[in-house]
Amino acid sequence: MKKTKTSNAASGAGDVAAQLGLRPGQSLELLKELHILTREGRINQDSRRKLKQVYHLVQFIEKLLDELPPSEGGLRLADHGAGKSYLGFILYDLYFKHRAEGRVYGIETRTELVERSRALAERLGFARMEFLNLSVAEATQSPSLPAHFDVVTALHACDTATDDAIAFGLRRQARAMVLVPCCQAEVARHLNAHKALNLARTPLAELWRHPLHTRELGSQLTNVLRCLYLEACGYQVTVTELVGWEHSLKNELILAKYTGQRKRSAAERLHAILAEFGLQALATTRFALPGVRSDRQ
Ligand SMILES: C[S@@+](CC[C@H](N)C(=O)[O-])C[C@H]1O[C@@H](n2cnc3c(N)ncnc32)[C@H](O)[C@@H]1O
C-alpha cells in the first residue's frame, strides 16, 4: 500500500526516536534548533555524533544531580564556555524541565551565541535557563550570579577557561565539578620560558625540550595539577575517559565532588611538582591555596 505523507512523517519520527534513543517528552523542536534533526525531522548525520557525545555526558550529570541533596530553590548548574549550549539545553530538556525548580546558567563570551541561546530558550519556554555574555573569570566575580552553585560544568572550554571554571566552582562553593578540558597553553608557555635554565638544572627537562613535547607535557601536567588542586581544596577527584568520545582527542573527564576533606598530601605534591618543573609562578596565580574555601558553610 502506498504510504501517505502523514504516515511517512510519523514513521520517520518513530525511526528517529529509536535511532537517537529519544525519551518520551523530549523536545524535537530543540533538536531541530540545535541542527541535530533537519527541519523535516530527519537525523542530521553530521550532528548525530555530537548528540551521542552530549548524551553520554548528560546521563552522567543526571546521575550526579540525583545524588546531590536538595538545595534551597532547586539545583543550580553553571555551564562554562557554553558555546551553542548543547549541553545546557539537553540537560534542561531531560532533567530540569520536569522539575519545579532548579536553574541552568550558560556562560559564554561570544555575544551572538548568547543571544541565540536566549532566543531559543524563550521559544521553547525553558524559563529557568539564563545565558550570560561574560568570560568565566568575569562570571566568577559577578555579583549578579548566585553565591552558591551545585554543579559546575565545562565541556571543551578553551585554554584556561577550565581553570577559571575551577576558580568559579571554588568561589561559588560548587558541590561537584564536571570538566572535560580543552587544550591549555599556559603551562606550556611557562615550561618554554625557562627551558634553558631547567635543562641545566635537571635531566627531567628533557621531557619538554622539543616544542611538541612541551605542548604535550604541558597539557598532561595541567590536568594533573588541576586534580591535585581540587583535592587540596576538599574535592574527591576521579579521572576517566569520556565514553563515546572516541572521535575527539580531548576526552578526559575530570569529576570532582566536594567532601570537605582537604588533602594535605595533594597540596604538598602540587607544590613539589610545580617546583620540579620550574612552574612556581603558578602557585600564586592558578593554584593559590590559602583561604580558598574559608567561607563555605
Ligand atoms: C570548543 S567550544 C565548546 C562549546 C560547548 N561547551 C560544546 O562543547 O559544544 C568553547 C567555547 O568556549 C567559549 N569560551 C572560550 N573562552 C571562554 C572564556 N574565558 N569564558 C567564557 N567562554 C569562553 C568559546 O567562545 C566557545 O564558544
The ligand as an SDF file (V2000), in Angstrom:
LIG
                    3D

 27 29  0  0  0  0  0  0  0  0999 V2000
   35.1040   24.4820   21.8840 C   0  0  0  0  0  0  0  0  0  0  0  0
   33.7280   25.4640   22.3150 S   0  0  0  0  0  0  0  0  0  0  0  0
   32.8040   24.3330   23.2790 C   0  0  0  0  0  0  0  0  0  0  0  0
   31.3660   24.7260   23.3570 C   0  0  0  0  0  0  0  0  0  0  0  0
   30.4690   23.7770   24.1300 C   0  0  0  0  0  0  0  0  0  0  0  0
   30.8620   23.6640   25.5020 N   0  0  0  0  0  0  0  0  0  0  0  0
   30.4090   22.4330   23.4470 C   0  0  0  0  0  0  0  0  0  0  0  0
   31.1150   21.5180   23.8730 O   0  0  0  0  0  0  0  0  0  0  0  0
   29.6670   22.3000   22.4770 O   0  0  0  0  0  0  0  0  0  0  0  0
   34.4000   26.5670   23.5320 C   0  0  0  0  0  0  0  0  0  0  0  0
   33.5080   27.7530   23.8250 C   0  0  0  0  0  0  0  0  0  0  0  0
   34.0450   28.4280   24.9510 O   0  0  0  0  0  0  0  0  0  0  0  0
   33.9400   29.8250   24.7350 C   0  0  0  0  0  0  0  0  0  0  0  0
   34.9840   30.4380   25.5800 N   0  0  0  0  0  0  0  0  0  0  0  0
   36.3260   30.4040   25.4070 C   0  0  0  0  0  0  0  0  0  0  0  0
   36.9560   31.0240   26.4090 N   0  0  0  0  0  0  0  0  0  0  0  0
   35.9920   31.4510   27.2620 C   0  0  0  0  0  0  0  0  0  0  0  0
   36.0180   32.1540   28.4920 C   0  0  0  0  0  0  0  0  0  0  0  0
   37.1740   32.5160   29.0610 N   0  0  0  0  0  0  0  0  0  0  0  0
   34.8520   32.4420   29.0820 N   0  0  0  0  0  0  0  0  0  0  0  0
   33.6600   32.0440   28.5270 C   0  0  0  0  0  0  0  0  0  0  0  0
   33.5810   31.3820   27.3600 N   0  0  0  0  0  0  0  0  0  0  0  0
   34.7250   31.0880   26.7350 C   0  0  0  0  0  0  0  0  0  0  0  0
   34.1510   29.9890   23.2450 C   0  0  0  0  0  0  0  0  0  0  0  0
   33.6120   31.2020   22.7560 O   0  0  0  0  0  0  0  0  0  0  0  0
   33.4230   28.7670   22.6990 C   0  0  0  0  0  0  0  0  0  0  0  0
   32.0860   29.0340   22.4190 O   0  0  0  0  0  0  0  0  0  0  0  0
  1  2  1  0
  2  3  1  0
  2 10  1  0
  3  4  1  0
  4  5  1  0
  5  6  1  0
  5  7  1  0
  7  8  2  0
  7  9  1  0
 10 11  1  0
 11 12  1  0
 11 26  1  0
 12 13  1  0
 13 14  1  0
 13 24  1  0
 14 15  1  0
 14 23  1  0
 15 16  2  0
 16 17  1  0
 17 18  1  0
 17 23  2  0
 18 19  1  0
 18 20  2  0
 20 21  1  0
 21 22  2  0
 22 23  1  0
 24 25  1  0
 24 26  1  0
 26 27  1  0
M  CHG  2   2   1   9  -1
M  END
$$$$
